[in-house]
Amino acid sequence: MLPLLPHYTHIINPRLKHIYLKFDDAGNLIIKSPKVSQRRIEQILLKKSAWINRAREKIASQKGRGVDFSEESELYYLGDAYPLQLLPHGKKRTTLLFEEESFTLKYHAYDEGLFEAHINRFYKAEAQRVVPPLVEKWAGRMQLFPTKISFRKTKRQWGSCSAKNALSFNTMMMKLPQNVIEYIIVHELAHIAHKHHQKPFWELVEKHLPEYKTYIATLKTYR
């Protein structure tokens, strides 16, 4: 019996010279390739089946993944998972409430794009409330002061430090435990002194957070 091939999306790009496999943020397998036969795609899937399974297991185990509104879901906040309940109501507006150890998304018309926007808005508002005092605390301890702090949702970076020492933080960091949030802050403040990841940079991070490697390990379990 032939093994069951995984579900995937195939994107053909004649400019490509090779076949590439990757997973998108939702955990879907994407194949990009020049024009090739279906048989060739199946051969690649069989050859890469172990890698595909490992990657899927890793994605499934990561915390803070995107919400699937079609089933019971949860939202992470400051390192803890809370149930998310969708509740239709008569008012012609959508609201997201966090109370009594759970999230409730009240809506009039079912609109996943609107639901996602409200969740993103919640994380941004919390980041703007929680992070600046922590930056002020660590900036004082490290004697490294940013010129500006901003927030936005990004796919890959938890934070960044510009050449002019302006710090930017991913609003999704509010999913993380507070000690990991503080590691991100210390990491970016350290870039004010060192615009690289060489030994002096990590020595500065370790000076203020000796256990920083534990926080990096925790960070890798989140999306």
Protein Blocks (a to p, Z undefined) as FASTA:
>chain_A
ZZddddddddddfkbmbdcddddfkopacdddddddfklmmmmmmmmmmmmmmmmmmmmm
pghiacdfkbccdddeehiacdddddddfbfcdddddeehiacdddfbdcfklmmmmmmm
mmmmmmmmmmmmmmmmmmmmnopacfbdcddddfkbgbdcdfkopacddfklmmpcfklm
mmmmmmmmmmmmmgcfbfklmmmmmmmmmmlmmmmmmmmmpZZ
